[in-house]
Amino acid sequence: MSARRLGPGATIATLRHRIEAVDRRLIDLYADRRRLVEALWEYKHGKGLPLEDPRQEARIVARARDWAVARGLPPDEAERFIRGVVGECKRAMLTLFPSPLSLHSTTEA
C-alpha cells in the first residue's frame, strides 16, 4: 500500500497507529492459533497419536505460499512467517507435552 493510496492526511503518527492496530490483531490471532494447537495436541495426546506431523506442516507452508501469491506477497517471505508461527506454537506445546509421543507422525492424524 503506497502512501498515495492512504490519502493526503497520512502522517507518520497515523501510519504507526494503523501498524500498531495490525500488530495487535496479529497477536490476537496468534493467541487464538496457540489455543487451537493446544486443544489439538491435548486430543492427540489423549488418543496416543504422534503430536508432530511434518506432512501437515508442509501443507500449512504450501497454503501460506499460495495465499501470499494471491495477495501479491513474496511466497518465501510468507513461508518464513508461517514457519515462525508454527515453530513457536510447536515449541510451546513441546513444553506442555514432553513425552515420547511427540515423535514425528508417518500417518495423517
C-alpha positions, 0 to 999 in steps of 0.5 A, a space after each residue: 500500500 503506497 502512501 498515495 493510496 492512504 490519502 493526503 492526511 497520512 502522517 507518520 503518527 497515523 501510519 504507526 497507529 494503523 501498524 500498531 492496530 495490525 500488530 495487535 490483531 496479529 497477536 490476537 490471532 496468534 493467541 487464538 492459533 496457540 489455543 487451537 494447537 493446544 486443544 489439538 495436541 491435548 486430543 492427540 495426546 489423549 488418543 496416543 497419536 504422534 503430536 508432530 506431523 511434518 506432512 501437515 506442516 508442509 501443507 500449512 507452508 504450501 497454503 501460506 505460499 499460495 495465499 501470499 501469491 494471491 495477495 501479491 506477497 513474496 511466497 518465501 517471505 510468507 513461508 518464513 512467517 508461517 514457519 515462525 508461527 508454527 515453530 513457536 506454537 510447536 515449541 510451546 506445546 513441546 513444553 506442555 507435552 514432553 513425552 515420547 509421543 511427540 515423535 514425528 507422525 508417518 500417518 495423517 492424524 
